[in-house]
Amino acid sequence: MRYPSIKRIRTYLNVSLDSAKDIRSILENQKINYLTKLRRISIVMEAHGVEYISHRKDTYYVQYGIEYINVGDLYTPTLYYNHELQSFAVGDLGTVIEKKFRNLGGY
C-alpha cells in the first residue's frame, strides 16, 4: 500500500516535521488496522477523533465510504481512508464529496 509522503503530510496537515514522521511511521505499521492508525494519528494531530461518511452502496458487511480524522472543518485538509479504494490520502473532504457527488450522481 502507498502512503502520503512526509513532505505531503507536513504541508497539507500543517504539522511539524517530527509529527509528520510520527504519522508516516504509524501509517507504515503493518501490525495495526486502518482504524487504529487513524485513531493514533488523530492523537498526534490533536484532532477531534475519527468519523465516517457513508456511501450509498454501503451494506452491513461492506463499506464504501470514507473514514477520516475530524479537524473541525470539511474544507481543512485531513488524513482519510477511502474504503472503496482501500487507501489512505490527504486532502479536504469537502472537495472529495463534491467531486464524488458530481461524478457518481450522489454520495
Secondary structure, 3 states (H helix, E strand, C coil): CCCCCHHHHHHHHCCCHHHHHHHHHHHHCCCCCHHHHHHHHHHHHCCCCEEEECCCCCCCCCCCCEEEECCCCCCCCEEEEECCCCEEEEECHHHHHHHHHHHHCCC
